[in-house]
Each structure stands twice: as structure tokens, then as C-alpha cells.
Amino acid sequence: MDRNLALEVVRVTEAAALACARLMGRGDAHAADLAAVEAMRHAFDGLSIDGTIVIGEGERDEAPMLYIGEKVGTQSVGYSKMDIAVDPLEGTNLCATGAAGSISVVAIAEHGHFLHAPDVYMEKIACGAHGVGVISLDKSPEDNLKALAQAKHCHVQDLTVVVLDRPRHSQLIEDIRRVGSRIKLITDGDVAAAIATCHESTGVDLLMGIGGAPEGVLAAAALRCVGGEMFGRLVFKNDQEKDRARKMGISDINKIYKIDELASGDVMFAATGVTTGDYLKGVRFHQGGAVTQSVVMRSKSGTVRHIEAQHKFDLKPNYDHQGKIGRA
């Protein structure tokens, strides 16, 4: 996979972030998501790849674009086939309310290297490099926290765990509090939270709990690039979801997936901040343009690039509040 592709992919996340950021705080999560989707889809047209969406906005009858199976990129003869995982706006409600932590995300791998995760829940545990060989879904929350504290040479009380603020996590939250670790409850955005566990500056040590399975694949792609650790296990609400998973090639519905089973091979990951969070600053508009902050990572080299881009709307196409090409 061409290493220069990583720098091209960030243009895709920048486009989505610029489009949906115009709707920050407007109270319309659907409109913000649609703006991001349309802008990202258009930006893919300029990417020199033969790409297929494997993690996207849903199946074709549910999503008009960026649906699972959709072909993106120039599709030119001779280009390698790539599998693409996207979340044009992770944290739609965060953007709609102006809350922290919404991002635009793309991950790319060679064909067949992403788990084709159905749109169901996934139990996850994720951590930075200190958690490799230490954390596990087979362990209790208490055992995971004690093991991680030992690996990081700190007290259990010093650890901060990110958990989605959902009723289903009431027991998990109680278990963490009983051990004495700190908790950061979030309303959305566990991909950004998983990435945050890999950077000491965020103050986040561990992600635990149940969230979306597609987001689990995206998080695994990011953590693969920075040497983090993650495990995931699909969680089903009914037999219909189990049948759907089997149709997508999931044979063992109880399997605990390792990080390199969720995202394997040479993986590229890019994310652009929409609203400012622990790790990335959000889009900042100013007269005649905007500033974006992105991260671009590649698993093969372990390279992590932070990109702050100045966008001048009088010199380049700009995405308006509906995600369509216009001039600012």
C-alpha cells in the first residue's frame, strides 16, 4: 500500500469535518451526519484507489451513499483493491449539541483485512501499549484494572476509565468505582476515546463497555497503528441480529476478537476533529477560511502525523452546511 496514500486520506476526513462543523450546536444530528456523509463521499472521488466500503453507513437499502459494498475512489485499472471503514461523523449528537469529542474517521486496509462487522453491539476493552498482554475480556473489571495499574507502575486509584453513559453499564460503573479507579462518562464517541488511551496527555488509561461493532473495527485500526491493545466480542439483542452476522461471515458468534483479527495487515488511519476533544481540536472558522486538526497513522511504519491545516475558501472549493460543493 502506497505510503503517500495516508496523506491523501486526510483530505477526505477534512472535507467531512468542514461540512458538518457548520452545523455544530444546531440541534440536528441527522443534518450534521448527512453533511459529513455527502462531503466525504464526494472527496473519495478524487482518491486514486479501487476501494470498497466494508464499514459504513449501513446496507444499500438503508443508506444512499457510503453503504456497505459501495465502490469508491477512481477505480482505475491497476490500483490495488482496498477495504475502507468510515464514520463520517462519529458523535453526531456531540456535534449537534456542540459538545466535545466528535470526529470524522477513515481507515484503509488491503482487501480482506477488516472484520466485516455487522451493525450490532460489541463489548470492548482498549488500552495503549501498556495494556498489551495485560488486559482481557476474560478478566473481571477489577482484575483488568489491577493488572493495568501494575503494568503502568501506578495505583489503581490513579487510573481513569472511559465508559459510555448508558443504563447497560450500571454494573460495570459500580465495579470500577468499587475498585477505586476514576471514571470519565461520555455520551458518544468511543473511537475517539479508544485513541485517547494511547496518549498520556489525555489522562485516559482504559476504555471499557459495550458500543457499536463498526466503531470497534475503526478503533482497532487506530490502535494497531500506535501499538495499543484491544479485544472485542459481538453482543446480540435477538436471533435476527445473529442471523445477520452469520450472513456476513461470522461463524462463531461468541468469539473474542483480538486486535489483529479486527484490523490486520498494513492499516492506515486518519481522523479530523469536528468539535474539540481530548485528542483533537475541532474545526475553527475564521474570516475567509477555517483551521482543522487531524491525525494520520500507519501501522507498517508506526508513523503518527499531526496535521494542522489552514483552509482558504477563496482559493479552493468549500463544503457548505449541506455538504455540497460551493464557494465561501
C-alpha positions in Angstrom: 0.0 0.0 0.0 1.5 3.3 -1.1 2.6 5.3 2.0 1.6 8.6 0.3 -2.0 7.4 0.4 -2.1 8.2 4.1 -1.7 11.9 3.4 -4.4 11.8 0.7 -6.9 10.1 3.0 -6.8 13.0 5.4 -8.3 15.2 2.8 -11.4 13.0 3.0 -11.8 13.4 6.7 -11.1 17.1 6.5 -13.8 17.5 3.9 -16.4 15.7 6.1 -15.3 17.7 9.2 -15.6 21.1 7.5 -19.0 20.2 6.2 -20.6 19.0 9.4 -18.9 21.6 11.7 -21.0 24.3 10.1 -24.0 22.6 11.9 -22.3 22.4 15.3 -24.8 23.2 18.1 -27.8 23.5 15.7 -29.6 20.6 17.3 -30.0 18.5 14.2 -27.9 15.4 14.4 -29.3 13.9 11.2 -28.4 17.0 9.2 -24.9 17.1 10.6 -24.4 13.4 9.7 -25.8 13.9 6.2 -23.5 16.8 5.6 -20.5 14.8 6.6 -21.5 11.8 4.5 -22.1 13.8 1.4 -18.8 15.7 1.7 -16.8 12.5 2.4 -18.4 10.6 -0.5 -17.5 13.5 -2.9 -14.0 13.7 -1.6 -13.4 9.9 -2.2 -13.9 10.6 -5.9 -10.5 12.2 -6.1 -8.7 9.3 -4.3 -6.6 7.1 -6.6 -7.8 3.7 -5.2 -10.0 0.8 -6.0 -11.9 0.9 -2.8 -14.9 -0.9 -1.3 -16.8 0.3 1.8 -16.9 -2.6 4.3 -17.7 -0.5 7.4 -20.1 2.4 6.6 -23.5 3.9 6.9 -25.4 0.6 6.7 -26.6 -1.6 3.9 -27.6 -0.2 0.5 -31.4 -0.1 1.3 -30.6 1.9 4.4 -28.1 4.4 3.1 -27.9 6.2 -0.2 -24.1 6.6 0.0 -21.1 5.1 1.8 -23.1 2.0 2.2 -21.5 -1.4 2.7 -20.3 -2.7 -0.6 -20.2 0.7 -2.3 -17.2 1.3 -4.6 -15.3 4.5 -4.0 -12.2 6.1 -5.5 -11.2 6.4 -9.1 -11.5 2.6 -9.6 -8.7 2.9 -12.2 -7.2 -0.3 -13.7 -4.1 -1.4 -11.9 -4.8 0.0 -8.5 -4.8 -2.3 -5.5 -8.1 -3.3 -4.0 -8.7 -1.6 -0.7 -11.2 -2.2 2.1 -12.4 1.0 3.7 -14.0 1.7 7.0 -15.6 5.0 7.6 -17.5 7.0 10.2 -18.1 10.4 8.6 -19.2 11.9 11.9 -18.5 9.9 15.0 -20.5 11.6 17.7 -23.4 13.0 15.8 -25.1 14.1 19.0 -21.9 15.7 20.2 -21.8 17.8 17.1 -25.5 18.7 17.2 -25.2 19.9 20.8 -21.7 21.5 20.4 -20.3 19.0 22.9 -16.7 17.9 22.9 -15.2 15.0 21.0 -16.8 14.5 17.7 -14.5 13.4 14.8 -14.5 12.3 11.2 -12.8 8.9 10.6 -11.5 6.8 7.8 -9.4 3.6 7.9 -8.0 1.8 4.9 -6.5 -1.7 4.6 -5.8 -4.2 1.8 -8.7 -6.3 0.8 -9.9 -8.8 3.4 -8.1 -7.3 6.4 -11.0 -5.7 8.3 -13.6 -7.7 10.2 -16.9 -7.3 8.3 -18.7 -6.4 11.5 -22.5 -6.2 11.4 -24.2 -3.2 12.8 -24.7 -4.7 16.2 -23.2 -4.0 19.7 -19.7 -5.1 20.7 -18.2 -5.5 24.2 -14.8 -3.7 24.1 -11.7 -3.2 26.1 -9.0 -0.9 24.7 -5.8 0.5 26.0 -2.4 1.9 24.9 0.8 0.0 24.7 0.9 -0.7 28.5 -2.1 -2.9 28.1 -0.5 -5.4 25.6 -0.6 -8.8 27.1 -2.2 -7.4 30.3 -5.9 -6.6 29.6 -8.5 -9.1 28.5 -12.3 -9.6 28.2 -11.8 -12.9 30.1 -10.9 -10.9 33.2 -13.2 -9.0 35.5 -13.1 -5.2 35.6 -11.2 -5.4 38.9 -8.6 -7.8 37.6 -8.1 -5.7 34.5 -7.6 -2.5 36.5 -5.2 -4.1 39.0 -3.2 -5.7 36.1 -3.0 -2.4 34.2 -2.0 -0.4 37.3 0.8 -2.9 37.9 1.9 -2.6 34.3 1.9 1.2 34.5 3.6 1.3 37.9 0.8 3.3 39.5 -2.1 2.9 41.9 -5.5 1.6 40.8 -6.9 4.8 42.1 -4.7 6.7 39.6 -6.3 5.1 36.5 -9.1 6.8 34.5 -11.6 4.6 32.6 -13.8 5.9 29.8 -17.3 4.4 29.8 -20.3 5.2 27.6 -23.0 6.7 29.9 -25.7 4.1 29.3 -28.0 2.1 31.6 -26.5 -1.1 30.4 -23.2 -0.1 32.1 -24.6 0.4 35.6 -22.9 -2.8 36.9 -19.7 -2.0 35.1 -19.6 1.5 36.6 -20.3 0.1 40.1 -17.5 -2.4 39.7 -15.0 0.2 38.6 -16.0 2.5 41.5 -15.7 -0.3 44.0 -12.0 -0.8 42.9 -11.4 2.9 43.3 -10.5 3.9 39.8 -11.7 7.1 38.3 -14.4 7.2 35.6 -15.0 9.5 32.7 -18.5 9.0 31.4 -19.1 10.0 27.8 -22.4 10.3 25.9 -20.9 9.3 22.5 -17.7 8.8 20.6 -15.9 5.6 21.8 -13.5 5.6 18.8 -12.0 8.9 19.9 -12.0 7.6 23.5 -10.1 4.4 22.4 -7.4 6.6 20.7 -7.1 8.7 23.8 -6.0 5.7 25.8 -2.7 5.7 23.8 -1.7 9.3 24.7 -0.7 10.3 28.2 -1.6 13.9 27.6 -5.3 12.9 27.5 -5.3 11.4 31.1 -7.3 8.4 29.8 -6.0 4.9 30.6 -8.6 2.4 29.6 -11.9 2.1 27.6 -14.4 -0.5 28.7 -18.0 -1.3 27.9 -20.4 -2.0 25.1 -20.7 0.2 22.0 -21.1 -0.2 18.2 -19.3 -3.1 16.5 -18.4 -1.0 13.4 -16.8 1.6 15.7 -14.8 -1.3 17.3 -13.2 -2.1 14.0 -12.3 1.6 13.4 -10.8 1.8 17.0 -8.8 -1.4 16.4 -7.4 0.1 13.2 -6.2 3.2 15.0 -4.7 1.2 17.9 -2.9 -1.1 15.5 -1.0 1.9 14.2 0.2 3.0 17.7 0.9 -0.3 19.3 -2.2 -0.4 21.5 -4.3 -3.3 22.7 -7.9 -4.1 22.1 -10.4 -7.0 22.3 -13.9 -7.2 21.1 -16.9 -9.6 21.4 -20.1 -9.1 19.5 -23.3 -8.6 21.5 -26.6 -9.5 20.0 -30.1 -8.4 21.0 -32.0 -11.1 19.2 -31.8 -14.1 16.8 -32.3 -11.8 13.8 -29.0 -10.0 14.6 -27.2 -13.3 15.0 -28.6 -14.5 11.6 -27.4 -11.2 10.0 -23.9 -11.8 11.5 -23.7 -15.3 10.1 -24.7 -14.0 6.6 -21.8 -11.6 6.8 -19.4 -14.5 7.5 -19.4 -14.6 11.3 -19.3 -18.3 12.2 -18.5 -18.1 15.9 -20.9 -15.6 17.5 -19.3 -15.9 20.9 -15.7 -15.3 19.7 -13.5 -12.8 21.4 -11.6 -11.0 18.7 -8.0 -9.9 19.1 -6.9 -6.5 17.8 -5.3 -8.1 14.7 -8.4 -10.0 14.0 -10.4 -6.8 13.9 -7.9 -5.0 11.7 -4.9 -6.8 10.2 -2.1 -6.2 7.8 -1.0 -2.8 6.6 -3.5 -0.3 8.0 -3.9 3.4 7.5 -6.0 5.6 9.8 -7.0 9.3 9.6 -9.2 11.4 11.8 -10.1 15.1 11.8 -11.6 16.8 14.8 -15.1 18.3 14.4 -15.6 19.6 17.9 -12.6 19.9 20.3 -12.0 16.8 22.4 -9.2 15.2 24.5 -7.0 14.4 21.5 -8.0 16.6 18.5 -9.1 20.3 18.2 -12.3 20.9 16.4 -12.9 23.0 13.2 -12.3 26.7 13.8 -13.8 29.0 11.3 -12.5 32.5 10.6 -12.9 35.2 8.0 -12.3 33.6 4.6 -11.5 30.1 5.9 -11.0 27.6 8.6 -8.4 25.6 10.6 -8.6 21.8 11.0 -6.5 19.5 13.2 -6.0 15.9 12.1 -4.0 12.8 12.9 -2.8 10.3 10.2 -1.3 7.0 11.2 0.1 3.9 9.5 0.7 0.5 11.2 3.5 -0.6 9.0 5.9 2.2 10.0 4.2 3.2 13.2 4.3 6.8 12.0 1.9 9.2 13.5 1.5 12.6 11.9 -0.4 15.5 13.4 -1.6 17.9 10.7 -3.0 21.4 11.3 -4.3 22.7 8.0 -5.3 26.2 7.0 -8.2 26.2 4.5 -8.7 29.3 2.4 -12.1 29.3 0.9 -11.4 31.8 -1.8 -8.7 29.5 -3.3 -10.3 26.1 -3.0 -13.8 24.5 -3.1 -15.6 24.6 0.2 -18.3 22.4 1.5 -21.4 24.3 2.6 -23.7 23.5 5.5 -25.4 20.8 3.4 -22.2 19.1 2.5 -22.4 20.3 -1.2 -19.6 22.0 -3.1 -19.8 25.7 -3.0 -17.7 28.8 -2.5 -17.4 30.5 0.9 
